């Protein structure tokens, strides 16, 4: 009886995954090639599908199967594939049954329309154009948090969607520790007499050549273009449309090399995680990623710990000189390495350096909490944003397009998401430190173009684990330590000690 029920459950979940992947295809198309006039109908398509998926995810039959299986020997080991499936589907079922279908559908509709409004509002530098959409989405997310329930912190319910089990207070503690360590580091860099030749990155870099080197770099680190592709969009992202269909997207600027190259490497890191999951378990928790923080750790690891290392450019710089002779012929690899690791406060999060990036995240994390708990009105958000940029980074956005309108997340209802970027940086530092201990001289490998050992290590230790352990559990298993800020701080001081002469 139990095995038959198990087979029914797995079949049911895989059918739900088919619907979810169809939803993802429509979402990818909406952000890449859909004609602007098709927006309202696309919103209805996505809303209809999300309603169907929610019905399946909250069906009484699912509850019955999970109740029966929880008493079977399949659930004895909570970290086995079967035990994980039963445990995680129960967790998701409990969360989803608290949400009315009408709210789920309205959130989907508002997110699609919100993203379309955001594209226009940013192009027009008009917060007023986006404001009613943000107010609508914020109200719906507050309703979602209250429906799910919380212990006095509404933001906890939203954070849990992206980083299951995390608490706002715990995240705030580690981010505050990180912030306290970053402030003196950044101050030392500001005062250093050593300056990076950052203008090297702002020469003429033809887009066709940028596209070529981006694909070559993504391929080298392990992104499989037989199971994925690269496209262009307004805001870079990665999405999986099925177990062998991973889409990464970037944006190009012919007068700035770093934007597309590191954006492509970042999204390829996400894609490598998705491609490293066990395809035979697609649609079931052991075949799905565990959290956005862990997902982000993979993209930041390949982008920063690998892609901004001197060893990486010792291998790739000759190719860059071939593709961009006008810009790079007279440039040394050491100069280029210094340029891609330039540290200076900037307006745009996705183009921020490693040292200041987390300050961008802390700003958003604090603003999100204030919006969700009602202590900050949407009307006051642009001024609050600008004030925090002045306080944390010493700069003030000259426009809303480069300020409060620069990120797509809130327009799609992804409120509670931003802190996972910094969590990803913290996880990445701990994972990378352990990889060095386990694998040996990674720098020598990178300089020789050997990235497979690291990718396979990550696949074994993290990707193929799926949701069999929590994010905290995976970190503990891989490194033997809980989440902490010091490994990231140590990494930054080691890098910038050589480039800027800073000391802890």
Residue, then its C-alpha position, 0 to 999 in steps of 0.5 A: x500500500x505504502x509503495x503504491x501511494x509513494x508512486x502516486x505521489x511522485x507521479x502527481x508531483x512530476x505532473x505539477x512540475x510540468x505545469x510549473x515549467x510551462x509557467x516558467x517558459x511563459x515568464x522567460x518569454x515575457x522578459x525576453x521576446x514578448x511584444x509589449x502589447x501582449x502584456x495584459x493577456x500574458x498576465x491572464x495566462x500566467x494567472x490561470x496557470x498559477x491558479x491551476x498549480x495552486x489547486x494541485x499543491x493544496x489538493x486534499x488527495x496530496x494531504x492524504x498521501x503525505x499523511x499515510x506516507x509519514x507513518x511508513x518506513x519511507x519516512x524513517x530517514x528524514x534525509x533520504x530521498x523519500x524522507x526528504x520528499x515526504x518532509x518537504x512536501x508536507x512543509x510546502x503543503x502546510x504553507x500553501x494551504x494557508x493562502x487563498x487561491x484568489x490571493x495567489x492568482x492576484x499576486x501573479x497578475x500584479x507581478x506580471x503587470x508590475x514587471x511590465x510597468x517597471x520596465x517603462x517606469x525605469x526607462x522614463x525615470x518615473x517613480x510615479x508610474x511604478x508607485x501604484x503597482x508597488x503599493x498593490x504588490x506590497x499590500x498583497x505581500x502583507x496579506x500573504x505574510x499574515x495568511x501564512x502567520x508569524x511570531x510578531x515579525x511579518x517579514x519572517x513569513x516572506x523571508x522563509x519563502x526564499x531562505x527556508x527556516x531563516x529568521x529576520x533577526x538572525x540574518x540581521x545579526x550576521x549582516x550587521x557583523x559584516x557591515x561593521x567589518x566592511x566599513x573600516x576596510x572600505x575606508x582604508x581603500x578610500x585612503x590608499x595611495x594605490x589606485x586601480x586603472x578602472x578606465x581600462x574597463x570603459x573603453x570600446x568593447x564591441x558587443x559581438x566580441x563580448x558575447x563571444x568571450x562570455x560564452x567561452x568563459x561560461x563554457x570553461x567553468x562548466x555551463x553546458x550549452x547543450x542544456x542551456x542558452x544565453x540571451x539578453x534582457x533588461x535585468x540579468x537572470x537565470x531560469x530553468x524551464x526543465x531539467x535540461x533547459x536552463x536559460x541565462x540572460x545578461x545585458x551588454x554595454x559596448x563601453x563597459x566590459x565588466x557588466x556583461x562579462x561578470x553578469x554572464x559568469x554570475x548567471x552561469x554560476x546559477x545555471x551550473x547549480x541547476x544543471x548539477x541537480x539530479x535530473x531523475x528527481x526533477x519535480x521532487x524536493x531532492x532534485x530541487x535547489x535548497x534555498x536562494x542563499x545557497x543558489x546565490x553562493x554558486x553564482x557569486x563563487x564563480x563570478x568573484x572567487x573564480x572570475x575576479x581572481x588573478x589566476x583566472x585572468x592569467x588563463x583568460x587574458x590572452x583571449x581577451x586581448x585577441x578579442x579586444x585588441x584596440x582596448x587591451x593590447x598595451x595592458x598587462x594582466x596585472x593591470x586588468x586584474x586590478x581594474x576588475x577588482x576596483x573598489x569605489x562606492x557606486x550606484x548600481x548593485x549589479x555592477x558593485x565591487x565585492x567590498x561595497x556590494x553587501x552595503x547595497x543589500x543591507x540598504x534594501x534589506x532594511x527598506x524592505x522590512x520597513x515597507x512590510x511592517x508599515x513604518x515606511x510608506x511607498x510615497x517616502x521610499x525614493x527619499x529613504x533610498x537616497x538617504x541610505x545611499x548617502x549614509x552607507x556609501x556616501x553617494x546620492x542617486x541622481x535619478x530614480x532610474x539609477x536609484x529606487x527603480x534599478x532592481x526588478x525584484x519588487x516589481x515581481x513581488x519578490x519582497x523578502x528576497x534581497x538578503x539572500x544575495x549577502x547570504x550567498x556571499x557569506x556561504x560562498x566564502x565558506x565553501x570556497x575556503x573548504x574547497x581549497x582545503x579539499x582540492x589543493x592549489x586552486x589558483x594553479x588549476x585556474x591558471x591552467x584553465x582547469x575548472x572541472x575539479x571545483x565544479x565537480x566538488x560543488x556538484x557532489x557536496x551541494x548540487x546533488x544534495x538537493x533539499x535533503x538537508x537545509x541550507x544551514x545543514x549543507x553548510x555544516x556538512x561541507x565546512x563543519x561550521x555554522x554561518x559566519x561573516x569572518x571567512x568573507x572578510x578574510x577573503x576581502x582583506x587577502x585580495x585587497x591587501x595586495x591591491x590596496x595595502x589594507x590590513x585587518 
